[in-house]
């Protein structure tokens, strides 16, 4: 899996960054997102756990997350974006 560190001069699609920030607004401890070969995403907290939504998804912008996945595809799956 290709790993790209956010905050470096490496190209990061704008839609990937927007999707990450969208989730991070609700989970400030967010550390990374992985996109698998099928375009599915998986977000991780700094301690390696997954954010717990507890059924609270009314704020979730699915279109924004899908746009992030589509943009990650342009870089090539599988790919991991992580904070430095």
Buried (B, 14 or more C-beta within 10 A) or exposed (E): EEEBBBEEEEEBBEBBBBBBEBBBEEBEEBBBBBBBEEBEBEBBBEEEEEBEEEEEEEEEEEEBBBBBBBBBEEBEBBBBBBEE
